[in-house]
Amino acid sequence: MPRDYLYEAYQFGPADYSPAVGVPQFANPADSQWLGMNFRDDQFWKGVLLGAAAALLVTNDTVQKAVMKGAASVWTAAQSGVEEVKEKFEDVKAEIQQKTAKKK
């Protein structure tokens, strides 16, 4: 192949292209990646561990029951809190009505 062909084919190639050699320098894909996954990246392994932990927790019946109980207790607490706020609002409203009735 003529040198011009290689130059044209790789002129937009990787940054470590060496014009003196005429062939781009690529890293060995078997060293660091397989199917586009970089096994040497810390973020990859953090994601693997986090995903494995989440899968274990989601598939565990004991954890599922505990999460549902916790969600139910939070829901109950939120509902009782709303009822408490409504009750306080009604008390304040009654006091205001009573004060305005006394002024008349």
Contacts in CASP RR format, 6 or more apart in sequence:
PFRMAT RR
TARGET T0000
AUTHOR 0000-0000-0000
METHOD contacts of the structure
MODEL  1
MPRDYLYEAYQFGPADYSPAVGVPQFANPADSQWLGMNFRDDQFWKGVLL
GAAAALLVTNDTVQKAVMKGAASVWTAAQSGVEEVKEKFEDVKAEIQQKT
AKKK
3 22 0 8 1.000
6 22 0 8 1.000
6 23 0 8 1.000
7 19 0 8 1.000
7 22 0 8 1.000
10 17 0 8 1.000
10 22 0 8 1.000
10 23 0 8 1.000
10 24 0 8 1.000
13 24 0 8 1.000
14 24 0 8 1.000
14 25 0 8 1.000
14 26 0 8 1.000
16 24 0 8 1.000
16 25 0 8 1.000
17 24 0 8 1.000
17 25 0 8 1.000
18 24 0 8 1.000
18 25 0 8 1.000
32 38 0 8 1.000
32 39 0 8 1.000
32 40 0 8 1.000
33 39 0 8 1.000
37 44 0 8 1.000
38 44 0 8 1.000
39 45 0 8 1.000
57 63 0 8 1.000
58 64 0 8 1.000
END
